[in-house]
Amino acid sequence: MAERTAIDARGAFCPEPLMKLIATFQLIEIGDEIEILTTDKGSVNDIPEWVSKVGHTMGDVTEMGDHWSVVVIKAK
């Protein structure tokens, strides 16, 4: 069963949310999800670009008022 890991990167600026995401990928299994909470608008663009480049799967990107929730699924 897939697990979901949350990263609270609110208040951090690019590239820190992406660096936290990359570090967390090393700790989870294929099929698991990571939800990144971020206030950095740049991360909303940078994270999907990185995910596409390295071959993982994007989940939902949701604006939550004062921050975004970005979900990524480990594919390999």
ABEGO torsion letter per residue (X at the ends): XBBBBBBBABGBBOAAAAAAAAAAAAABBBGBBBBBBBABAAAAAAAAAAAAAAGBBBBBBBBAGABBBBBBBBAX
